[in-house]
């Protein structure tokens, strides 16, 4: 697949296949950045990819730069998504979409966005990830200039829809960041259903109208107090279904969807399972370092991109200041009148003089506000970046190499998830420790014995017999696939060595 997208890197000791396999294996070994290779012996790691040594830092960085120069990472991601859909179509009926912001702490001037973890606005880049209903990643897109989800959903779905069978029913699940009834109607018109939280205020449902719903889903027993009703938007022209959940504290969570065929409890379950994607972001951030930069390269920002007009912002500030001044004058006018009524003003003439002065200032301030408001209306709220004062300094981070490494890290996570699924029947604590077990096995010592027909890999025993037995069962599952080592005709054969007798 990679050869279909990238062709070849030309004659080299580390070619296309070796480079990509090496990077994915390094990510699985928790070496997700080329710079971290300095801490490991190249010879020891080289045996993992069938060579006498692993590429060094500068070599791997140079190879990634050459691939990034081809600007085909998006095509690679689409081809991988298509293969993933063909292999796991049963778990892609519900697609979870959410944005992940990578904060930027460098010296460049790049577009700002809202950083959820710090609850502040700052420079960063937004990636939109699409996950299947088990939380596994399927696709990733880097948004131009941190575009909001309301702008990104349609382009993402337009790209994903052709990858599925025309008869496949898709439901896209997202949070309130994508709230827009106009957008919902556009998505439904595309033949895709929506499922999201309702944003804004809505009428509370009487608690006596909620009904306890119970079901067993994916091996788990779930129960919710639910109420469902039809709701209309866009002046009554667009009809959706609303399912509301009542919690023990009395809080009501409203969910809207275009799926009328699902049971209410399934609507609620699929919506609340969106937290699988949040857990995915946390895992990728901590284990695979998706927030780190792969290079310091920048490229010119789009000169036609609309940005906030700084002149309009300054005009807004002047209007606010003028209104504050007017409020203070009115307070002074009231205080002057109150002093006269309560007898603290010596004479009527003194009160009249002060009243006229303040009234004149009030009138002047109101006239100034009217002038400022008219001037503000004449200024565009957004202007092209090329017309902004900071146009010469505006750049954006180079996205191609970062997108390529994100795609490769996604492949690594998918491979790790596939191993967890295989070990699941043999390990009781697979939900809590499955990925930790696989990570431990991948990082454990092993003996590699090549033969003319096979490449035998014998793993060292793990820390306890039951963990070793689980990995031994996994090895048997892998051996049944008759997988060839990349670039050879040798079948991979895995085993776990017996623990030495004490």
C-alpha positions as CSV (number, residue, x, y, z in Angstrom):
1,X,0.0,0.0,0.0
2,X,2.8,2.4,0.9
3,X,4.5,1.6,-2.4
4,X,1.3,2.4,-4.2
5,X,1.1,5.8,-2.6
6,X,4.8,6.8,-2.4
7,X,6.5,4.7,-5.1
8,X,10.1,4.3,-3.9
9,X,12.7,6.2,-2.0
10,X,15.3,5.1,-4.6
11,X,18.2,2.7,-4.1
12,X,19.1,2.9,-0.4
13,X,20.1,0.7,2.5
14,X,17.0,1.9,4.3
15,X,14.2,1.9,1.7
16,X,10.5,2.7,1.9
17,X,9.4,-0.5,3.5
18,X,12.2,-0.6,6.1
19,X,11.7,3.0,7.0
20,X,7.9,2.7,7.6
21,X,8.2,-0.7,9.4
22,X,11.0,0.7,11.6
23,X,9.0,3.7,12.6
24,X,5.9,1.7,13.5
25,X,7.9,-0.8,15.5
26,X,9.7,2.0,17.3
27,X,6.3,3.5,18.3
28,X,5.2,0.1,19.6
29,X,8.4,0.0,21.7
30,X,7.5,3.4,23.1
31,X,10.2,5.2,21.1
32,X,7.8,7.6,19.2
33,X,10.4,10.3,18.3
34,X,13.5,9.9,16.3
35,X,15.5,11.9,18.8
36,X,14.9,9.2,21.4
37,X,16.9,6.7,19.4
38,X,20.1,8.2,20.9
39,X,19.3,6.3,24.1
40,X,19.3,2.9,22.5
41,X,22.0,0.7,20.9
42,X,21.4,0.7,17.1
43,X,22.6,-2.9,16.8
44,X,20.1,-4.2,19.4
45,X,17.2,-2.4,17.7
46,X,18.4,-3.4,14.2
47,X,17.7,-7.0,14.8
48,X,14.0,-6.2,15.2
49,X,13.8,-5.0,11.6
50,X,16.2,-7.7,10.3
51,X,19.2,-5.5,9.7
52,X,22.5,-5.1,11.5
53,X,21.5,-1.7,12.9
54,X,18.5,0.6,13.3
55,X,18.7,3.9,11.4
56,X,20.2,6.7,13.4
57,X,18.4,9.9,14.3
58,X,19.5,12.0,11.4
59,X,18.9,9.1,8.9
60,X,15.3,8.5,10.1
61,X,14.6,12.2,10.1
62,X,16.0,12.6,6.6
63,X,13.8,9.7,5.4
64,X,10.7,11.2,7.0
65,X,11.5,14.5,5.4
66,X,11.8,12.9,1.9
67,X,8.4,11.2,2.4
68,X,6.9,14.5,3.6
69,X,8.2,16.3,0.5
70,X,6.0,14.0,-1.6
71,X,2.9,15.4,0.2
72,X,1.0,12.1,0.0
73,X,0.4,11.4,3.7
74,X,-3.3,12.2,3.3
75,X,-3.6,9.6,0.5
76,X,-1.8,7.0,2.7
77,X,-4.3,7.7,5.5
78,X,-7.2,7.3,3.2
79,X,-5.9,4.0,1.8
80,X,-5.3,2.7,5.3
81,X,-8.8,3.8,6.3
82,X,-10.3,2.0,3.4
83,X,-8.5,-1.2,4.3
84,X,-9.5,-0.8,7.9
85,X,-13.2,-0.4,6.9
86,X,-13.1,-3.4,4.7
87,X,-11.6,-5.5,7.5
88,X,-13.7,-4.2,10.4
89,X,-16.9,-3.0,8.9
90,X,-19.0,-4.3,11.8
91,X,-17.6,-1.6,14.2
92,X,-17.7,1.4,11.9
93,X,-21.5,2.0,11.9
94,X,-20.9,4.8,14.5
95,X,-18.2,7.2,13.8
96,X,-16.9,9.4,16.7
97,X,-15.5,12.8,15.6
98,X,-13.6,15.2,17.9
99,X,-10.8,17.7,17.6
100,X,-7.5,17.5,19.5
101,X,-5.5,20.7,19.9
102,X,-1.7,20.5,20.0
103,X,-0.4,23.5,21.9
104,X,2.5,25.4,20.4
105,X,5.2,26.9,22.7
106,X,7.6,28.2,20.1
107,X,8.4,31.8,19.0
108,X,6.5,31.7,15.7
109,X,3.3,33.7,15.2
110,X,0.7,31.1,14.4
111,X,-3.1,31.0,14.6
112,X,-4.6,30.8,18.1
113,X,-7.3,28.4,19.3
114,X,-9.0,27.4,22.6
115,X,-6.9,25.1,24.7
116,X,-9.3,23.0,26.7
117,X,-6.8,21.7,29.3
118,X,-5.7,25.2,30.3
119,X,-9.0,26.9,29.5
120,X,-7.2,29.7,27.7
121,X,-6.7,30.8,24.1
122,X,-3.2,30.2,22.7
123,X,-1.3,29.2,19.6
124,X,-1.9,25.6,18.5
125,X,-2.9,23.3,15.7
126,X,-6.2,21.3,15.7
127,X,-6.3,17.7,14.4
128,X,-9.7,16.1,13.9
129,X,-9.7,12.3,14.6
130,X,-12.4,9.9,13.5
131,X,-12.7,6.8,15.6
132,X,-14.9,3.7,15.3
133,X,-17.4,2.7,17.9
134,X,-14.7,0.8,19.9
135,X,-12.6,3.9,20.1
136,X,-10.0,2.8,17.6
137,X,-8.7,5.5,15.2
138,X,-9.8,5.4,11.6
139,X,-8.8,8.7,10.1
140,X,-7.1,12.0,11.0
141,X,-7.4,15.4,9.4
142,X,-5.4,18.6,10.2
143,X,-7.7,21.6,10.2
144,X,-6.7,24.7,8.3
145,X,-6.2,27.5,10.8
146,X,-8.0,25.7,13.6
147,X,-11.3,25.6,11.7
148,X,-14.2,24.8,14.0
149,X,-16.0,21.4,13.9
150,X,-19.0,23.1,12.3
151,X,-16.8,23.8,9.3
152,X,-14.8,20.6,9.2
153,X,-17.6,18.0,9.6
154,X,-19.0,18.1,6.1
155,X,-15.6,18.0,4.3
156,X,-14.5,15.0,6.5
157,X,-17.8,13.1,5.9
158,X,-17.6,13.9,2.2
159,X,-14.2,12.2,2.1
160,X,-15.2,9.3,4.3
161,X,-18.6,8.4,2.7
162,X,-17.1,7.0,-0.6
163,X,-15.0,4.5,1.5
164,X,-18.2,2.8,2.7
165,X,-20.7,0.7,0.8
166,X,-23.6,2.8,-0.4
167,X,-25.9,0.6,1.6
168,X,-23.9,1.1,4.8
169,X,-25.8,3.2,7.4
170,X,-23.4,5.6,9.1
171,X,-24.1,7.7,12.3
172,X,-21.6,10.4,13.2
173,X,-21.3,11.2,16.9
174,X,-19.8,14.4,18.2
175,X,-20.1,16.9,21.1
176,X,-21.6,20.3,21.4
177,X,-18.7,21.9,19.4
178,X,-20.5,20.7,16.3
179,X,-24.0,22.1,17.3
180,X,-25.7,23.6,14.3
181,X,-29.2,22.6,13.1
182,X,-28.4,23.9,9.6
183,X,-25.3,21.6,9.6
184,X,-27.4,18.7,10.9
185,X,-29.8,19.0,7.9
186,X,-26.9,19.2,5.5
187,X,-25.4,16.0,7.0
188,X,-28.7,14.1,7.0
189,X,-29.2,15.1,3.3
190,X,-25.9,13.4,2.6
191,X,-27.4,10.1,3.9
192,X,-25.6,10.2,7.2
193,X,-27.3,10.3,10.6
194,X,-26.2,12.5,13.5
195,X,-26.0,11.9,17.3
196,X,-25.0,14.7,19.6
197,X,-25.7,16.6,22.8
198,X,-28.3,19.4,22.7
199,X,-26.7,22.8,23.2
200,X,-28.3,25.7,24.9
201,X,-31.4,25.9,27.1
202,X,-34.3,23.6,26.6
203,X,-37.5,22.9,28.6
204,X,-37.0,20.6,31.5
205,X,-39.0,17.3,31.5
206,X,-41.1,16.5,34.5
207,X,-39.3,13.7,36.5
208,X,-42.4,11.5,36.6
209,X,-42.3,11.1,32.9
210,X,-38.9,9.4,32.9
211,X,-38.8,5.6,32.5
212,X,-36.1,3.2,33.6
213,X,-34.5,1.4,30.6
214,X,-32.2,-1.5,30.9
215,X,-30.1,-3.5,28.5
216,X,-27.0,-5.6,28.1
217,X,-24.6,-4.0,25.6
218,X,-21.2,-5.3,24.6
219,X,-21.2,-7.6,27.6
220,X,-22.1,-4.8,30.1
221,X,-25.3,-4.1,31.9
222,X,-26.5,-0.5,31.5
223,X,-29.5,1.3,32.8
224,X,-30.7,4.9,32.4
225,X,-33.8,6.9,33.3
226,X,-34.9,8.2,29.9
227,X,-37.6,10.2,28.2
228,X,-37.9,10.7,24.5
229,X,-39.8,13.1,22.3
230,X,-39.7,14.7,18.8
231,X,-38.3,18.2,18.5
232,X,-38.2,20.7,15.7
233,X,-35.6,23.2,14.6
234,X,-35.2,25.8,11.8
235,X,-38.6,27.3,12.3
236,X,-40.3,23.9,12.5
237,X,-39.0,22.6,9.2
238,X,-36.4,20.1,10.5
239,X,-37.6,17.3,12.9
240,X,-35.3,15.3,15.1
241,X,-35.6,12.9,18.0
242,X,-34.6,14.0,21.5
243,X,-33.7,11.5,24.3
244,X,-33.2,13.0,27.7
245,X,-31.4,11.2,30.6
246,X,-32.1,12.0,34.3
247,X,-29.3,11.4,36.7
248,X,-29.5,10.7,40.4
249,X,-28.7,14.3,41.2
250,X,-31.6,15.6,39.1
251,X,-29.5,16.8,36.2
252,X,-31.0,16.3,32.7
253,X,-28.8,15.6,29.7
254,X,-30.6,16.1,26.3
255,X,-29.4,14.1,23.3
256,X,-30.7,14.7,19.7
257,X,-30.4,12.3,16.9
258,X,-31.8,11.5,13.5
259,X,-31.9,7.8,14.3
260,X,-35.6,6.9,14.9
261,X,-35.0,3.2,14.6
262,X,-32.7,2.8,17.6
263,X,-34.0,2.0,21.1
264,X,-33.7,5.0,23.4
265,X,-31.2,3.2,25.6
266,X,-28.9,2.5,22.6
267,X,-29.1,6.2,21.7
268,X,-27.9,7.2,25.2
269,X,-25.3,4.4,25.3
270,X,-23.7,5.4,22.0
271,X,-23.6,9.0,23.0
272,X,-22.1,8.5,26.4
273,X,-19.5,6.1,24.9
274,X,-18.0,9.2,23.2
275,X,-15.6,9.2,26.3
276,X,-13.8,6.3,24.6
277,X,-12.4,8.9,22.2
278,X,-11.3,11.1,25.1
279,X,-9.5,8.1,26.6
280,X,-7.9,7.6,23.2
281,X,-6.6,11.1,23.2
282,X,-5.2,10.7,26.7
283,X,-3.5,7.4,25.8
284,X,-2.0,8.8,22.6
285,X,-0.8,11.9,24.3
286,X,0.9,9.9,27.1
287,X,2.1,6.8,25.3
288,X,2.7,7.9,21.7
289,X,3.5,11.7,22.3
290,X,1.1,12.9,19.6
291,X,1.4,16.5,21.0
292,X,5.1,16.8,20.2
293,X,6.4,18.5,17.1
294,X,8.3,16.4,14.5
295,X,10.1,19.4,13.0
296,X,10.4,23.1,13.3
297,X,9.6,23.9,9.7
298,X,7.0,26.5,8.8
299,X,5.3,27.5,5.6
300,X,3.4,30.7,4.6
301,X,-0.1,31.0,5.8
302,X,-3.0,31.3,3.4
303,X,-3.2,35.0,2.5
304,X,-6.9,34.7,1.7
305,X,-7.7,33.2,5.1
306,X,-10.2,35.5,7.0
307,X,-9.0,36.7,10.3
308,X,-10.4,39.1,12.9
309,X,-10.0,42.8,11.9
310,X,-7.8,44.5,14.4
311,X,-9.3,47.9,13.6
312,X,-12.8,46.4,14.4
313,X,-11.4,45.1,17.7
314,X,-10.0,48.5,18.6
315,X,-13.3,50.1,17.7
316,X,-15.1,47.6,20.0
317,X,-12.8,48.7,22.8
318,X,-13.5,52.4,22.2
319,X,-17.3,51.8,22.3
320,X,-17.0,49.8,25.5
321,X,-14.9,52.6,27.1
322,X,-17.3,55.3,26.0
323,X,-20.3,53.4,27.4
324,X,-18.5,53.0,30.8
325,X,-17.8,56.7,30.8
326,X,-21.5,57.4,30.0
327,X,-22.6,55.1,32.9
328,X,-20.3,57.1,35.3
329,X,-21.8,60.4,34.1
330,X,-25.4,59.1,34.7
331,X,-24.4,58.0,38.2
332,X,-23.0,61.5,38.8
333,X,-26.2,63.0,37.5
334,X,-28.3,60.9,39.9
335,X,-26.0,61.7,42.8
336,X,-26.4,65.5,42.1
337,X,-30.2,65.2,42.0
338,X,-30.2,63.2,45.2
339,X,-28.0,65.8,47.0
340,X,-30.5,68.5,46.0
341,X,-33.6,66.5,47.2
342,X,-31.9,65.7,50.5
343,X,-30.9,69.3,51.1
344,X,-27.1,68.9,50.7
345,X,-27.0,71.4,47.8
346,X,-26.8,75.0,49.1
347,X,-29.0,76.7,46.5
348,X,-31.3,76.0,43.5
349,X,-28.9,78.0,41.3
350,X,-26.0,75.7,42.3
351,X,-28.0,72.6,41.5
352,X,-29.1,74.0,38.1
353,X,-25.5,74.9,37.2
354,X,-24.2,71.4,38.1
355,X,-27.2,69.7,36.4
356,X,-26.7,71.6,33.1
357,X,-23.0,70.8,33.1
358,X,-23.5,67.0,33.6
359,X,-26.4,67.0,31.2
360,X,-24.2,68.6,28.6
361,X,-21.4,66.0,29.2
362,X,-24.0,63.2,29.0
363,X,-25.3,64.4,25.6
364,X,-21.7,64.8,24.3
365,X,-20.9,61.2,25.5
366,X,-24.0,59.8,23.9
367,X,-23.2,61.6,20.6
368,X,-19.7,60.2,20.7
369,X,-21.0,56.7,21.3
370,X,-23.3,57.0,18.3
371,X,-20.3,58.2,16.1
372,X,-18.2,55.3,17.4
373,X,-20.9,52.7,16.7
374,X,-21.4,54.0,13.2
375,X,-17.7,53.8,12.6
376,X,-17.6,50.3,13.9
377,X,-20.4,49.2,11.6
378,X,-18.4,50.5,8.7
379,X,-15.5,48.2,9.5
380,X,-15.6,44.5,8.4
381,X,-15.5,42.0,11.3
382,X,-13.1,39.8,9.3
383,X,-10.5,40.6,6.7
384,X,-8.1,38.6,4.5
385,X,-4.9,37.8,6.3
386,X,-3.0,39.7,3.6
387,X,-4.6,42.9,4.7
388,X,-3.8,42.4,8.4
389,X,-0.8,44.3,10.0
390,X,0.8,41.0,11.0
391,X,0.6,39.5,7.5
392,X,4.4,39.5,7.1
393,X,4.9,37.5,10.3
394,X,2.0,35.1,9.9
395,X,3.1,31.5,9.2
396,X,1.7,28.1,9.9
397,X,3.5,25.0,11.1
398,X,4.4,22.5,8.4
399,X,1.8,19.8,8.7
400,X,2.9,17.1,6.2
401,X,5.6,15.3,8.3
402,X,3.4,15.6,11.4
403,X,0.4,14.2,9.6
404,X,2.6,11.3,8.3
405,X,3.8,10.4,11.8
406,X,0.3,10.7,13.1
407,X,-0.9,8.1,10.5
408,X,2.0,5.8,11.4
409,X,1.2,6.1,15.1
410,X,-2.4,5.3,14.3
411,X,-1.2,2.1,12.6
412,X,0.8,1.2,15.6
413,X,-2.1,1.7,17.9
414,X,-4.3,-0.4,15.6
415,X,-1.7,-3.2,15.7
416,X,-1.6,-3.0,19.4
417,X,-5.4,-3.1,19.6
418,X,-5.5,-6.1,17.4
419,X,-3.1,-8.0,19.7
420,X,-5.2,-7.0,22.7
421,X,-8.3,-8.5,21.0
422,X,-6.4,-11.8,20.3
423,X,-5.2,-12.1,23.9
424,X,-8.7,-11.2,25.3
425,X,-10.0,-14.8,25.7
426,X,-6.8,-15.8,27.5
427,X,-6.4,-12.9,30.0
428,X,-9.0,-12.1,32.6
429,X,-7.9,-8.5,33.1
430,X,-7.8,-7.6,29.4
431,X,-10.0,-4.5,29.9
432,X,-7.7,-3.0,32.5
433,X,-4.3,-4.4,31.6
434,X,-4.5,-5.7,28.0
435,X,-2.4,-2.9,26.4
436,X,0.1,-3.0,29.3
437,X,0.5,-6.7,28.8
438,X,1.1,-6.3,25.1
439,X,3.6,-3.5,25.7
440,X,5.5,-5.6,28.2
441,X,5.6,-8.5,25.8
442,X,6.9,-6.3,22.9
443,X,9.6,-4.8,25.1
444,X,10.7,-8.1,26.6
445,X,13.9,-9.9,25.7
446,X,13.7,-12.5,22.9
447,X,15.9,-14.9,21.0
448,X,15.8,-14.7,17.2
449,X,16.7,-17.7,15.2
450,X,16.5,-17.5,11.4
451,X,16.1,-20.7,9.3
452,X,15.6,-21.1,5.6
453,X,11.8,-21.1,5.9
454,X,11.1,-19.6,9.3
455,X,12.1,-16.8,11.6
456,X,11.7,-18.1,15.1
457,X,11.2,-15.6,17.9
458,X,11.3,-17.0,21.4
459,X,10.2,-14.5,24.0
460,X,11.5,-14.5,27.6
461,X,9.0,-15.5,30.3
462,X,7.0,-12.6,31.8
463,X,6.8,-11.6,35.4
464,X,4.2,-14.2,36.3
465,X,3.1,-17.6,34.9
466,X,-0.5,-16.5,34.0
467,X,0.9,-13.6,32.0
468,X,3.3,-15.9,30.2
469,X,0.5,-18.3,29.4
470,X,-1.6,-15.5,28.0
471,X,1.3,-14.4,25.7
472,X,1.9,-18.1,24.8
473,X,-1.7,-18.4,23.7
474,X,-1.3,-15.1,21.7
475,X,1.8,-16.6,20.0
476,X,-0.3,-19.6,18.9
477,X,-2.9,-17.3,17.4
478,X,-0.3,-15.4,15.5
479,X,1.4,-18.5,14.2
480,X,-1.9,-19.6,12.6
481,X,-1.8,-16.5,10.4
482,X,1.4,-17.7,8.6
483,X,2.6,-14.1,8.4
484,X,5.8,-13.5,6.4
485,X,8.5,-11.2,7.7
486,X,8.4,-8.1,5.5
487,X,10.6,-8.4,2.4
488,X,11.3,-12.1,2.9
489,X,9.7,-15.6,2.4
490,X,10.3,-16.6,6.0
491,X,7.2,-17.3,8.1
492,X,7.2,-15.8,11.6
493,X,7.0,-18.3,14.4
494,X,6.5,-17.0,17.9
495,X,6.9,-18.8,21.3
496,X,7.5,-18.1,24.9
497,X,10.4,-19.9,26.5
498,X,9.8,-22.0,29.6
499,X,10.7,-20.4,32.9
500,X,13.8,-21.9,34.4
501,X,13.3,-24.3,37.3
502,X,14.2,-23.0,40.7
